[in-house]
Each structure stands twice: as structure tokens, then as C-alpha cells.
Amino acid sequence: MKSNRLWYTLFLAPAILIFLLVFGFPVVNVIFTSFFDYKINQPMKFIGFDNYIALFSDKAFLISAKNTIIWVVLQGTVHVILGVAVALVLSHKPFGWKIVRTSYMIPIIISSAARAMLLLYVFNPQMGLVNSLFKMLGFENFSLNWYYDPSTSFWTVTSGWLFFASLITIIVMAEIATIPQSLYDAAKIDGASKLQTDLFVVLPLLRNVIGISVILAATSMLKEFELIFLTTNGGPNDTNLNLPLYLYKEAMMLNNYGYANSIGTLLIFLGLILIFTITKLFRFGQSDV
């Protein structure tokens, strides 16, 4: 037994070392420098919690924090519910289900840049698909500048993440495929309809995978950058600013690395709290039996 443990340790050591070098050290460095007035080509000056105090009186930070929280909640609820619902429907193999399943892979495999360019075309105020459709139907008043009108911009950006529901669908469908047929047969013998079987037999068995999907969906929004940067760059008037984009602007555009790292530190702890809460909520590893 001791010999096996030694071998396990030896095999894991390179991976752990790489993890510490690539991830652990940068995280420690981010947290450490968040307590300094840190700018490139200038001496670092220790300022304690001044960066964190300044954050909570910073209007742009408060807007970006609010937007990030809203998007995390929407991604972790609406998109997961939509993905699970579609997976349950496709699990019954309706007509054309294979085509739908395959098409659901397309948003996952294309790059963020390509997806952003596609969305900019769809919502283009002059020749975009959405405005063209409204004009064709006679609703010219609904032809808007979707990304740059403050009244519609936030939800237009939000619609760009609906693709994530397709990833949830694929994950949940894979889990549904592992459920024994005998459970479906038993439910049918008991007189359960397909809807009742889905609600009272299938869904409880999907608890762990749904929990993992919520973690994937919610935490993905804590690091979302490309789509916002390429479509609106946080505008208009910071309407679509989120924490990763605000961090980028403070570090790369304003050379304010200490302040940016305080935002990064808050993101790290927010992610850990989010994962811990979801794990407890879904009680991973505990049996319902």
C-alpha cells in the first residue's frame, strides 16, 4: 500500500508542480500586489487596503460588479434550465432530433471572435437580420441600434450567451444516456406519463450533472471578456461593463496594475464562494437513496 502511494505521489508531482507554477504563483502574485500602488516602470508602494476601499466608491466598478452578478445569475439559471429542458425533449428522440443535436454543437466549436462578428451582423442597425425582419413585417419602429442604444444594449449582449445552453444540453444528454432502461420500464408499469417520468425519475438522477452545469455556466461569466470587448467594449456609457473587462482597462489601458489586481482578487474569491455555495446546494457526492 505504501509503495502504491509513493508511485501515485511521483506520478502526480509533475502535474502539481506545473499547476503551482502556471496557476498558483500568479494567483498569489495577484493577491499580493493588490495591496500596492503598482504601475509599470514605477516603484511599488504599499498602500494596504486602499485599493479595495477605492473600489467601493468607484462608479464604474459598481456598475461592472452589478452587471457581472446579473449575468452570473442568468447564466446559472435561465441558460441551465433551457439546456436541461431541451435535453429532456431530445432524450425522447423526436423527429429530427439527431439534426438538432448536431446543430447544437456549432455554437460551441466556433470561436468567440467569429460569434461576436456574427452577432454584430445579426443586430446591425442598417442591414442586420433582426431589423430587416422587423421592416419586412411592417414594424419599422422596432428597427433599433440594438448594441448602442442604452435601452436595449444590455439585453442584446445578454442574448449572445444563449449558445451556452447548447453545451448544457450536450452534457445533460450524455448523462441521460447512462440511466438504465429498467427505470423507465418501471415508471411505465406504474402508469407514469413521459412528463412524470422526466420530472420524478430522470431529473432527480441528474442532480449532480445539473450542479456541475450550473458551476460551469455561472463561473464562465466571471471570466467572460471576448464577446463584450468585441461587440460594445463595455459601452454605451459602461452599460455592458463587467469585472474582467474593467480589470483589463485598468491594467492595460491605465497602467494601474495594483488596482486591477484588487479586482482580480475579488473575482477569485467570488468564484470560490460561488463554487462552494453551488456544491453545498446540490450536495455533490450524497445519495438520495
DRENKEGU-11312 format. One record per residue: y, x, z of N, C-alpha, C in turn; residue in three letters. Coordinates in steps of 0.001 Angstrom, whole numbers. Last residue first. Layout:
residues N
      nY      nX      nZ     caY     caX     caZ      cY      cX      cZ code
       Y       X       Z       Y       X       Z       Y       X       Z  ALA
...
This chain:
residues 289
      nY      nX      nZ     caY     caX     caZ      cY      cX      cZ code
    7973  -30802   -2058    6692  -31397   -1694    6469  -31256    -203  VAL
   10141  -29412   -2732   10382  -30801   -2352    9114  -31474   -1853  ASP
   10634  -26047   -1655    9817  -27055   -2322   10185  -28442   -1827  SER
   13013  -23562   -2355   12443  -24514   -1417   11726  -25607   -2179  GLN
   14190  -22016   -4302   13005  -21474   -3640   12364  -22409   -2643  GLY
   17487  -23179   -3740   16549  -22424   -4566   15392  -21919   -3726  PHE
   19260  -25392   -3056   18151  -24939   -2205   17083  -24221   -3035  ARG
   21561  -26277   -4182   20330  -26588   -4902   19079  -26082   -4183  PHE
   23393  -25354   -2257   23404  -26754   -2664   22098  -27155   -3335  LEU
   22932  -22612   -2149   22651  -23435    -973   22537  -24910   -1346  LYS
   23792  -21954   -4750   22431  -21626   -4313   22028  -22473   -3114  THR
   26463  -22736   -4638   25551  -23432   -5554   24104  -23185   -5160  ILE
   27414  -20885   -2705   27519  -22330   -2488   26534  -23095   -3356  THR
   26913  -18381   -3917   26321  -18700   -2614   26310  -20213   -2379  PHE
   28522  -18598   -6238   27067  -18427   -6355   26373  -18812   -5054  ILE
   31081  -18843   -5024   30573  -19866   -5933   29052  -19801   -6038  LEU
   31326  -16449   -3647   31354  -17716   -2902   30754  -18837   -3738  ILE
   31285  -14680   -5841   30248  -14599   -4807   30171  -15892   -4001  LEU
   33642  -15495   -7210   32332  -15578   -7850   31198  -15556   -6845  GLY
   35560  -14855   -5291   35417  -16244   -5722   34064  -16458   -6387  LEU
   35275  -12096   -5220   34905  -12877   -4038   34754  -14362   -4366  PHE
   36179  -11494   -7849   34864  -11054   -7370   34408  -11914   -6200  ILE
   38781  -12554   -7834   37773  -13087   -8758   36362  -12728   -8310  LEU
   39998  -10888   -5968   39869  -12316   -5663   38830  -12972   -6566  LEU
   39877   -8519   -7466   39165   -8616   -6189   38960  -10072   -5789  THR
   41589   -9128   -9615   40174   -8857   -9850   39344   -8981   -8589  GLY
   43997   -9282   -8226   43484  -10479   -8905   41990  -10320   -9159  ILE
   44150   -6643   -7486   44087   -7648   -6421   43606   -8985   -6989  SER
   44381   -5451   -9962   43124   -5278   -9232   43018   -6213   -8033  ASN
   47025   -6109  -10587   45934   -6665  -11392   44604   -6566  -10654  ALA
   48329   -4514   -8700   48483   -5970   -8649   47349   -6649   -9415  TYR
   47548   -1996   -9654   47256   -2400   -8286   47302   -3904   -8126  GLY
   48566   -1951  -12303   47127   -1945  -12059   46766   -2367  -10636  TYR
   50692   -2699  -14273   50696   -3000  -12839   49246   -3098  -12364  ASN
   51446   -2578  -16934   51075   -1332  -16249   51056   -1504  -14724  ASN
   51880   -4775  -18466   52920   -4456  -17487   52616   -3202  -16680  LEU
   49672   -4851  -20156   50997   -5050  -20728   52119   -4626  -19777  MET
   47378   -4323  -18642   47540   -3693  -19948   48944   -3804  -20529  MET
   47755   -5708  -16101   47264   -4332  -16212   47681   -3678  -17525  ALA
   48829   -8240  -16624   49426   -7407  -15578   49022   -5942  -15742  GLU
   47096   -9155  -18638   48524   -8987  -18918   49194   -8077  -17894  LYS
   44616   -9241  -17270   44799   -8393  -18454   46281   -8118  -18716  TYR
   45177  -11206  -15336   44814   -9844  -14921   45063   -8863  -16070  LEU
   45486  -13379  -17030   46635  -12921  -16241   46404  -11496  -15740  TYR
   42889  -13608  -17984   43972  -13312  -18925   45207  -12806  -18187  LEU
   41457  -14195  -15587   41155  -12991  -16377   42276  -12608  -17344  PRO
   42854  -16666  -14736   42897  -15425  -13960   42530  -14183  -14776  LEU
   44706  -18247  -17455   43672  -18221  -16408   43661  -16838  -15759  ASN
   47035  -20323  -19090   46785  -19030  -18451   45667  -19174  -17422  LEU
   47918  -22507  -20442   46496  -22171  -20530   46170  -20809  -19932  ASN
   50651  -22606  -19898   49838  -23810  -19709   48359  -23487  -19652  THR
   52593  -20666  -20223   51490  -20382  -19288   50599  -21595  -19028  ASP
   54114  -21714  -22371   54656  -21672  -21001   53559  -21533  -19943  ASN
   51298  -22735  -24349   52743  -22506  -24199   53181  -22575  -22734  PRO
   49608  -19552  -23600   50752  -20445  -23775   50332  -21857  -24125  GLY
   47388  -17911  -23611   47854  -18447  -22334   48992  -19433  -22440  GLY
   46825  -17412  -26234   47300  -16293  -25408   47914  -16786  -24094  ASN
   45648  -19295  -27855   47005  -19577  -27352   47623  -18419  -26585  THR
   43376  -17957  -29135   43928  -19235  -29593   45372  -19446  -29145  THR
   42683  -15541  -27987   42745  -15615  -29444   43358  -16915  -29954  LEU
   42698  -16054  -25223   43528  -14978  -25773   43731  -15149  -27273  PHE
   40759  -18052  -24982   42157  -18335  -24626   43086  -17313  -25284  ILE
   38464  -16657  -25851   38871  -17897  -26512   40333  -18229  -26230  LEU
   38268  -14330  -24136   38466  -14233  -25583   39043  -15502  -26196  GLU
   37814  -15058  -21385   39036  -14378  -21833   39288  -14584  -23323  PHE
   36068  -15862  -18501   36450  -16298  -19845   37800  -15697  -20238  GLU
   35152  -15408  -16013   35390  -14222  -16837   35790  -14583  -18271  LYS
   34793  -17817  -14881   35529  -16836  -14084   35839  -15577  -14887  LEU
   33174  -19175  -16590   34598  -19477  -16661   35437  -18516  -15824  MET
   30682  -18338  -15851   31169  -17913  -17173   32674  -18152  -17301  SER
   30237  -19639  -13472   30670  -18238  -13410   31152  -17727  -14767  THR
   29457  -22181  -14497   30650  -22026  -13655   31156  -20588  -13650  ALA
   27123  -21632  -16029   28275  -22313  -16614   29550  -22045  -15817  ALA
   25410  -20325  -14212   25773  -19692  -15482   27050  -20295  -16056  LEU
   25260  -22305  -12180   25767  -20955  -11886   26231  -20262  -13166  ILE
   24125  -24401  -13634   25447  -24584  -13017   26074  -23227  -12704  VAL
   21665  -23235  -14265   22593  -23599  -15339   24008  -23790  -14810  SER
   20532  -23067  -11746   20817  -21825  -12478   21819  -22087  -13604  ILE
   20295  -25838  -11268   21109  -24993  -10393   21496  -23690  -11064  GLY
   18490  -26492  -13262   19833  -27079  -13308   20782  -26265  -12432  ILE
   16295  -25105  -12342   16882  -24686  -13624   18276  -25296  -13798  VAL
   15808  -26467   -9896   16114  -25029   -9925   16808  -24609  -11217  ASN
   15355  -29196  -10744   16407  -28825   -9797   16792  -27351   -9902  ARG
   13466  -30350  -12302   14426  -29480  -12992   15502  -28943  -12054  LEU
   12090  -32122  -10832   11398  -30878  -11158   12324  -29874  -11850  LEU
   13871  -34289  -10770   13614  -33521   -9537   12932  -32183   -9795  PRO
   13668  -35062  -13617   14886  -34483  -13028   14644  -33734  -11717  LEU
   10989  -36165  -13909   11428  -34947  -14594   12622  -34291  -13891  VAL
   10867  -38402  -12095    9788  -37410  -12208   10329  -36090  -12762  VAL
   13112  -39996  -12132   12394  -39848  -10863   11228  -38854  -10901  PHE
   14283  -39912  -14721   15115  -39893  -13521   14350  -39508  -12264  LEU
   12139  -39983  -16562   13133  -38907  -16621   13894  -38773  -15300  ASP
   10892  -42343  -15748   10158  -41071  -15698   11123  -39893  -15705  THR
   12891  -44187  -16315   12466  -43994  -14923   11704  -42683  -14757  GLN
   12932  -43936  -19113   14126  -43631  -18324   13765  -43368  -16871  LEU
   10369  -44788  -19777   10776  -43414  -20105   11996  -42997  -19284  LYS
    9040  -46651  -16927    9595  -46534  -18271    9973  -45079  -18539  SER
    6008  -46848  -15093    7371  -46321  -15209    7799  -46266  -16675  ALA
    3436  -47637  -14455    4335  -48607  -15076    5768  -48141  -15226  GLY
    1563  -45882  -13647    2275  -46612  -12588    3298  -47595  -13140  ASP
     937  -44737  -16074     -58  -45612  -15438     598  -46466  -14354  ILE
    3213  -43146  -16387    2959  -44235  -17328    1970  -45238  -16751  LYS
    2865  -41288  -14356    4033  -42174  -14315    3841  -43377  -15230  ALA
     569  -40015  -15301     530  -40723  -14016    1694  -41703  -13902  ALA
    1558  -38864  -17646     481  -39853  -17717     413  -40679  -16439  ASP
    3391  -37055  -16622    3865  -38136  -17486    2828  -39252  -17549  TYR
    1605  -35410  -15266    2647  -36107  -14511    3230  -37262  -15321  LEU
      49  -34326  -17307    -586  -35234  -16345     446  -36011  -15523  SER
    1534  -32463  -18616    1437  -33784  -19225     860  -34802  -18254  GLN
    3623  -30378  -16586    2284  -30819  -17005    2299  -32244  -17563  PRO
    6441  -28696  -17839    5986  -29785  -16952    4638  -30298  -17447  ILE
    7394  -26935  -19685    6400  -26417  -18733    5865  -27499  -17792  THR
    9374  -28201  -21117    8118  -27906  -21821    7024  -27407  -20884  ALA
   11501  -28115  -19370   10788  -29388  -19540    9435  -29158  -20197  ILE
   12388  -25502  -19833   11789  -25846  -18539   10994  -27144  -18632  GLU
   13401  -25743  -22418   12328  -24774  -22160   11625  -25080  -20843  ALA
   15442  -27581  -21945   14302  -27960  -22792   13120  -27020  -22582  MET
   17196  -25995  -20453   16520  -27125  -19804   15316  -27583  -20626  VAL
   18054  -24144  -22410   17428  -23682  -21168   16609  -24799  -20530  ILE
   19200  -25860  -24354   18075  -24990  -24714   17325  -24535  -23463  ILE
   21290  -27036  -22822   20243  -27855  -23439   19009  -27021  -23761  THR
   22877  -24838  -22223   22220  -25560  -21133   21067  -26388  -21680  ILE
   23789  -24295  -24815   22978  -23298  -24114   22211  -23949  -22966  LEU
   25296  -26599  -25260   24124  -26348  -26098   23210  -25303  -25471  SER
   27410  -26374  -23528   26414  -27406  -23242   25152  -27183  -24065  ALA
   29050  -24566  -24734   28200  -24067  -23652   27133  -25086  -23285  PHE
   30634  -25932  -26516   29462  -25240  -27057   28514  -24807  -25954  PHE
   32841  -26735  -25147   31737  -27696  -25220   30463  -27042  -25743  LEU
   35028  -25135  -25135   33865  -24677  -24372   32718  -25668  -24365  TRP
   37088  -26358  -26475   36444  -25211  -27118   35223  -24708  -26393  GLY
   38255  -28187  -24837   37234  -28673  -25775   36484  -27529  -26441  SER
   40221  -26646  -23592   39031  -27044  -22833   37907  -27488  -23762  THR
   42185  -26566  -25566   41479  -25333  -25198   40176  -25671  -24480  VAL
   42882  -29261  -25378   42396  -28720  -26650   41632  -27425  -26413  THR
   43844  -29452  -22829   42571  -30120  -23123   42017  -29702  -24478  TRP
   46217  -27895  -23084   45203  -27586  -22069   43850  -28184  -22436  PHE
   47733  -29148  -25195   47204  -27788  -25304   46048  -27515  -24344  SER
   49033  -31542  -24955   47650  -31554  -25459   46967  -30194  -25390  THR
   51566  -31102  -23962   50852  -32295  -23502   49390  -32321  -23937  SER
   52584  -28826  -25254   52206  -28742  -23832   51394  -29931  -23330  PRO
   51383  -27896  -28330   52077  -28997  -27674   51646  -28994  -26205  ASP
   49710  -26021  -29359   51024  -25566  -28907   51918  -26688  -28394  TYR
   47310  -27138  -30205   47265  -25953  -29344   48625  -25585  -28739  TYR
   48136  -29378  -31784   47245  -29519  -30639   47290  -28334  -29682  TRP
   50475  -30900  -32977   50267  -29454  -32919   49435  -29191  -31662  ASN
   49109  -33982  -34332   49876  -33179  -33382   49631  -31691  -33588  LEU
   48804  -37038  -35415   48768  -35697  -36001   49691  -34794  -35190  SER
   49143  -39555  -34558   48233  -38730  -33766   48086  -37321  -34337  PHE
   50679  -40786  -36437   51314  -40491  -35146   50449  -39604  -34254  ASN
   48969  -41399  -38522   49814  -40213  -38642   50451  -39808  -37313  GLU
   46468  -42882  -39037   47049  -42652  -37709   47902  -41382  -37724  PHE
   44995  -43330  -41328   46269  -44014  -41177   46925  -43855  -39824  GLY
   42807  -41873  -41864   42566  -43175  -41238   43859  -43946  -40990  LEU
   43971  -39578  -42822   43128  -40343  -43732   42883  -41755  -43203  MET
   45180  -38638  -40495   46019  -39068  -41618   45229  -39939  -42585  LYS
   42896  -37957  -38991   43822  -38984  -38497   44695  -39527  -39634  PHE
   41860  -35924  -40630   41076  -37135  -40377   41977  -38268  -39888  LEU
   43852  -34020  -40447   43521  -34583  -41764   42751  -35883  -41610  SER
   43708  -33362  -37736   44900  -34047  -38252   44646  -34683  -39613  ASN
   41081  -32159  -37756   41426  -33279  -36873   42619  -34055  -37415  VAL
   41190  -30040  -39649   40248  -31145  -39826   40652  -32363  -39004  LEU
   44468  -28858  -40653   43288  -28895  -39802   42450  -30142  -39997  GLY
   46812  -28359  -41937   45634  -28617  -42771   44349  -28681  -41961  MET
   48853  -28414  -39879   49124  -28749  -41272   47860  -29163  -42031  GLN
   47829  -27761  -37319   48695  -28942  -37467   48941  -29355  -38915  PRO
   44411  -27048  -36689   45629  -26621  -37380   46521  -27835  -37659  ASN
   41990  -27473  -35491   43167  -28090  -34868   44486  -27642  -35503  PHE
   40256  -26037  -37171   39987  -27455  -36898   41233  -28158  -36365  VAL
   41352  -23430  -37006   41365  -24167  -38269   41198  -25671  -38027  TYR
   40881  -22821  -34347   42264  -22794  -34835   42387  -23535  -36159  LEU
   38089  -22923  -34382   38838  -23931  -33625   40297  -23982  -34062  LEU
   37541  -20653  -35929   37083  -21972  -36374   37872  -23078  -35682  LEU
   38576  -18650  -34325   39164  -18869  -35642   38782  -20242  -36194  MET
   36809  -18900  -32124   38246  -19127  -31947   38926  -19412  -33286  ALA
   34384  -18186  -33317   34538  -19527  -32747   36021  -19865  -32566  ARG
   34898  -15536  -33931   34632  -16484  -35013   34820  -17917  -34530  ALA
   35198  -14534  -31316   36299  -14431  -32282   36125  -15439  -33414  ALA
   32696  -14951  -30200   33851  -15663  -29639   35021  -15655  -30612  SER
   30087  -15263  -32731   30943  -14520  -31808   32102  -15380  -31305  SER
   27149  -17336  -32709   28367  -16835  -33354   29282  -16202  -32307  ILE
   25087  -18255  -31088   24893  -16974  -31766   26160  -16456  -32455  ILE
   25888  -20696  -30051   25524  -19624  -29128   25532  -18273  -29828  ILE
   26289  -22492  -32120   27450  -22076  -31311   27161  -20896  -30393  PRO
   23492  -22594  -33073   24576  -21996  -33859   25777  -21603  -33002  ILE
   21684  -23999  -31596   21707  -22550  -31409   22909  -21901  -32095  MET
   21772  -26573  -32413   22374  -26281  -31111   22436  -24786  -30834  TYR
   20243  -26607  -34670   21703  -26579  -34845   22413  -26255  -33538  SER
   17707  -26823  -33467   18077  -25606  -34196   19594  -25484  -34343  THR
   17868  -29415  -32402   17600  -28267  -31526   18022  -26964  -32186  ARG
   18256  -30909  -34735   19294  -30894  -33695   19117  -29679  -32794  VAL
   15820  -30434  -35991   17061  -30035  -36661   18189  -29925  -35643  ILE
   14070  -31575  -34156   13970  -30141  -34433   15239  -29615  -35107  LYS
   14710  -34297  -34221   15005  -33520  -33010   14944  -32014  -33250  TRP
   14317  -36199  -36179   15262  -35123  -36451   15551  -34217  -35275  GLY
   13514  -38814  -34003   13596  -38388  -35397   14685  -37323  -35565  PHE
   12750  -37451  -30685   13178  -38495  -31628   13258  -37932  -33042  PRO
   11345  -36162  -28389   11117  -35850  -29802   11480  -37009  -30735  LYS
   11912  -36206  -25789   11091  -37322  -26272   10829  -37222  -27772  HIS
   13654  -34137  -25496   12287  -33926  -24995   11349  -35046  -25424  SER
   16111  -35100  -26283   15333  -34329  -27262   13896  -34105  -26811  LEU
   16883  -36287  -23828   16709  -37105  -25036   15825  -36377  -26045  VAL
   17028  -34034  -22182   16103  -35124  -21842   15839  -36011  -23055  LEU
   19058  -32593  -23483   17710  -32018  -23360   16680  -33097  -23053  ALA
   21254  -34282  -23095   20769  -34046  -24464   19348  -33485  -24436  VAL
   21452  -34040  -20281   21226  -35345  -20908   20669  -35191  -22323  ALA
   22023  -31312  -19964   20775  -31859  -19411   20441  -33187  -20081  VAL
   24571  -31174  -21224   23443  -30366  -21698   22106  -30894  -21228  GLY
   26080  -32947  -19621   25904  -33201  -21056   24701  -32441  -21597  LEU
   25929  -31595  -17167   25413  -32967  -17287   25144  -33305  -18749  ILE
   27242  -29218  -17912   25840  -29176  -17472   25210  -30558  -17593  VAL
   29793  -30161  -18538   29004  -29490  -19565   27528  -29406  -19189  HIS
   30593  -31337  -16047   30545  -32104  -17296   29633  -31456  -18328  VAL
   30077  -29009  -14176   29660  -30408  -14011   29484  -31101  -15365  THR
   30967  -26496  -14808   29796  -26609  -13945   29300  -28022  -13745  GLY
   33239  -27016  -16329   32106  -26325  -16944   30836  -26519  -16131  GLN
   34874  -28234  -14391   34486  -28951  -15605   33254  -28331  -16246  LEU
   35116  -26117  -12517   34545  -27413  -12118   34061  -28189  -13339  VAL
   36330  -24144  -14113   35053  -23870  -13439   34362  -25181  -13079  VAL
   38716  -25417  -14825   37734  -25096  -15864   36364  -24782  -15264  TRP
   39956  -25589  -12286   39675  -26806  -13064   38599  -26538  -14100  ILE
   40152  -22849  -11669   39351  -23738  -10821   38990  -25019  -11569  ILE
   41899  -21975  -13715   40557  -21403  -13579   39655  -22319  -12772  THR
   44225  -23451  -13157   43507  -23645  -14416   42076  -23138  -14325  ASN
   44890  -22336  -10621   44621  -23773  -10766   43814  -24045  -12034  LYS
   45315  -19663  -11351   44267  -19996  -10378   43884  -21464  -10494  ALA
   47487  -19919  -13098   46220  -19376  -13607   45066  -19688  -12660  SER
   49417  -20928  -11303   49018  -21704  -12484   47661  -21240  -12991  ILE
   49557  -18792   -9515   49151  -20111   -9022   48712  -21013  -10172  LEU
   50494  -16734  -11202   49180  -16624  -10563   48686  -17986  -10105  PHE
   53020  -17738  -11865   52030  -17526  -12929   50625  -17414  -12349  ALA
   54298  -17717   -9337   54061  -18975  -10041   52983  -18836  -11108  LYS
   53566  -16091   -6476   53707  -15833   -7907   53331  -17102   -8671  ASP
   52915  -16169   -3930   54268  -16642   -4225   54600  -16441   -5705  SER
   50437  -15075   -3855   50544  -16479   -3476   51976  -17009   -3513  PHE
   50867  -12376   -4564   50135  -13282   -5446   50431  -14740   -5134  LEU
   52054  -11135   -2384   52877  -11433   -3562   52194  -12435   -4485  ALA
   49835  -10780    -765   50917  -11658    -306   51784  -12091   -1488  ILE
   48449   -8911   -2295   47849  -10224   -2048   48896  -11233   -1582  TYR
   50202   -6723   -2212   49816   -7310   -3500   49274   -8720   -3317  ASN
   50296   -6179     564   51496   -6659    -138   51167   -7306   -1481  ASP
   48441   -5156    2284   48154   -6467    1693   49336   -7018     891  PHE
   49120   -1768    1622   48370   -2741    2417   48102   -4029    1657  GLY
   50208     150      55   51111    -942     464   50373   -2035    1234  ILE
   50221    3504    -928   49526    2484    -137   50524    1429     347  PHE
   50780    4521   -4173   51418    4334   -2874   50715    3200   -2132  LYS
   50138    6995   -6623   49700    5783   -5934   50342    5719   -4548  MET
   52549    8232   -8952   51733    8429   -7748   51366    7086   -7116  PRO
   52099    7435  -12423   52933    7400  -11221   52044    7596  -10002  GLN
   50478    7141  -14605   51482    8220  -14638   52479    8162  -13482  ASN
   49968    3687  -13990   49589    4891  -14726   50778    5855  -14772  ILE
   50299    2461  -10657   50721    2437  -12051   50330    3763  -12698  LYS
   49888     776   -7774   49176    1688   -8665   49629    1466  -10101  TYR
   50211     369   -4645   51121     201   -5772   50673    1237   -6800  ASP
   47076    -706   -3201   48062     316   -3566   49034    -213   -4621  PHE
   44943   -2294   -2817   45826   -2110   -1655   46925   -1074   -1924  PHE
   43410   -2125   -5026   44197   -3352   -4877   45150   -3275   -3687  SER
   41835     101   -4893   43171     270   -5485   44021    -993   -5395  THR
   39482   -1062   -3721   40252     -10   -3046   41688      64   -3571  PHE
   38556   -2876   -5656   38934   -3361   -4325   39840   -2351   -3623  ILE
   38068   -1060   -7772   38989   -2191   -7947   39488   -2686   -6596  VAL
   36130     612   -6609   37425    1170   -7024   38480      76   -7197  ASN
   34009   -1150   -6296   34601    -528   -5101   35993      14   -5428  VAL
   33560   -1644   -9026   33929   -2743   -8125   34604   -2200   -6871  VAL
   32831     919  -10034   34062     256  -10492   34517    -879   -9575  PRO
   30369    1299   -8485   31549    2158   -8307   32829    1507   -8820  PHE
   28677    -838   -9505   29035    -691   -8093   30299     119   -7875  GLY
   28395    -468  -12358   28973   -1674  -11765   29489   -1454  -10347  PHE
   27554    2083  -13068   28223    1252  -14072   28954      71  -13442  VAL
   26410    3160  -10733   27398    3925  -11489   28232    3034  -12409  LEU
   24645    1162   -9894   25694    1624   -8982   26800    2357   -9730  LEU
   22981     981  -12155   23743    -184  -11698   24911     240  -10808  PHE
   21831    3523  -12164   22680    3116  -13290   23567    1938  -12890  ILE
   20380    3306   -9751   21403    4341   -9918   22375    3977  -11035  LEU
   18612    1239  -10337   19570    1072   -9243   20714    2071   -9379  ILE
   17147    2445  -12404   17902    1211  -12670   18972     988  -11607  ALA
   15980    4653  -11055   16914    4861  -12179   17776    3631  -12462  PRO
   14421    3241   -8946   15534    4151   -8646   16478    4369   -9832  ALA
   12183    1851   -9716   13430    1106   -9562   14648    2015   -9422  LEU
   10193    3794   -9705   10495    3100  -10958   11833    2359  -10892  PHE
   10222    4551   -7013   10507    5546   -8049   10895    4883   -9369  LEU
    9490    2142   -5775   10796    2743   -5487   11199    3727   -6575  THR
    6891    1827   -6742    7903     802   -7015    9309    1378   -6848  TYR
    5720    4114   -5608    5829    4003   -7059    6885    2965   -7454  TRP
    5895    3405   -2913    6554    4621   -3390    6764    4560   -4891  LEU
    4281    1160   -2838    5705    1018   -2541    6498    2227   -3034  ARG
    1798    2346   -3360    2369    1385   -4313    3875    1229   -4111  ASN
    1478    3873   -1037    1546    4553   -2331    2178    3646   -3383  SER
    1280    1889     863    2433    2790     920    2624    3519    -402  LYS
   -1206     822       0       0       0       0    1267     863       0  MET
